[in-house]
């Protein structure tokens, strides 16, 4: 079990904390894996889908409160994680 992250009230406290060895804080409770969502979207692709599939994607993305493009990117990332496992 790792240590819980301390509460920091000033930038100086945070800087001192970040300069220390953080390995004892690393676990699923303190940190979550990041996604490609933060990377710049500088490439585009063309993808042909059936009308029914596109409508199903749009409906599912709306339920999750996101754009259908972001929903597709997340689906691609999940697929890559499964392949890596």
C-alpha positions as semicolon CSV with decimal commas, in nm:
position;residue;x (nm);y (nm);z (nm)
1;X;0,000;0,000;0,000
2;X;0,136;0,338;-0,091
3;X;0,131;0,660;0,104
4;X;-0,147;0,910;0,050
5;X;-0,057;1,235;-0,122
6;X;-0,005;1,522;0,124
7;X;-0,214;1,837;0,117
8;X;-0,011;2,134;-0,001
9;X;-0,107;2,494;0,063
10;X;0,165;2,681;-0,123
11;X;0,356;2,654;-0,449
12;X;0,678;2,619;-0,250
13;X;0,541;2,311;-0,070
14;X;0,439;2,161;-0,404
15;X;0,781;2,231;-0,557
16;X;0,960;2,068;-0,262
17;X;0,729;1,769;-0,288
18;X;0,789;1,730;-0,663
19;X;1,167;1,748;-0,610
20;X;1,154;1,444;-0,378
21;X;1,139;1,071;-0,457
22;X;0,772;1,001;-0,538
23;X;0,800;0,625;-0,591
24;X;0,628;0,547;-0,259
25;X;0,318;0,737;-0,379
26;X;0,271;0,552;-0,708
27;X;-0,034;0,326;-0,724
28;X;-0,380;0,324;-0,880
29;X;-0,529;0,516;-0,588
30;X;-0,305;0,821;-0,633
31;X;-0,250;0,828;-1,009
32;X;-0,455;0,733;-1,311
33;X;-0,310;0,647;-1,650
34;X;-0,332;0,926;-1,902
35;X;-0,466;0,902;-2,253
36;X;-0,378;1,038;-2,593
37;X;-0,660;1,290;-2,550
38;X;-0,410;1,553;-2,432
39;X;-0,185;1,515;-2,736
40;X;-0,233;1,763;-3,020
41;X;-0,466;1,639;-3,293
42;X;-0,253;1,724;-3,592
43;X;-0,345;1,432;-3,819
44;X;-0,678;1,342;-3,971
45;X;-0,812;1,025;-4,128
46;X;-1,104;0,945;-4,355
47;X;-1,317;0,654;-4,246
48;X;-1,619;0,511;-4,421
49;X;-1,894;0,379;-4,193
50;X;-2,246;0,259;-4,254
51;X;-2,516;0,510;-4,164
52;X;-2,646;0,270;-3,897
53;X;-2,303;0,236;-3,730
54;X;-2,246;0,613;-3,733
55;X;-2,588;0,676;-3,579
56;X;-2,519;0,414;-3,310
57;X;-2,183;0,581;-3,233
58;X;-2,344;0,924;-3,211
59;X;-2,617;0,791;-2,982
60;X;-2,364;0,620;-2,753
61;X;-2,140;0,928;-2,744
62;X;-2,437;1,150;-2,657
63;X;-2,520;0,923;-2,360
64;X;-2,162;0,972;-2,239
65;X;-2,180;1,349;-2,296
66;X;-1,901;1,373;-2,552
67;X;-1,852;1,431;-2,920
68;X;-1,864;1,128;-3,145
69;X;-1,506;1,194;-3,260
70;X;-1,379;1,178;-2,902
71;X;-1,587;0,864;-2,846
72;X;-1,419;0,699;-3,148
73;X;-1,071;0,805;-3,024
74;X;-1,144;0,650;-2,683
75;X;-1,263;0,329;-2,849
76;X;-0,939;0,313;-3,046
77;X;-0,733;0,366;-2,728
78;X;-0,925;0,092;-2,544
79;X;-0,856;-0,144;-2,835
80;X;-0,483;-0,066;-2,819
81;X;-0,474;-0,130;-2,442
82;X;-0,641;-0,471;-2,492
83;X;-0,391;-0,561;-2,766
84;X;-0,098;-0,463;-2,541
85;X;-0,220;-0,683;-2,255
